Amino acid sequence: MIGKRVEKEPHQLYPYEYTKFRGTWYAMTPNGMLSNLSGHAVMENGDRTITVTPSIRVTGADESGNGITWHGYLTLGVWRTLD
């Protein structure tokens, strides 16, 4: 799953996109969950992709209140699911 670096505000992101907004990195996971990456180390690679460590884990609820989670990696701009 190839990600895409974009220049927009975090709430405007689509799945697989990531952005740096006001000095903080944000990413929209493949299943559509917004993640503030301020608790992670984010390395900008020479091709403008990013690598995030440690793994990204986002939990929340859908419109019906059902729990949803995404857990995985964003490495060299490529998303990889862990679970």
Order of alpha helices (4+ residues) and beta strands (2+ residues): beta-beta-beta-beta-beta-beta-beta-beta-beta
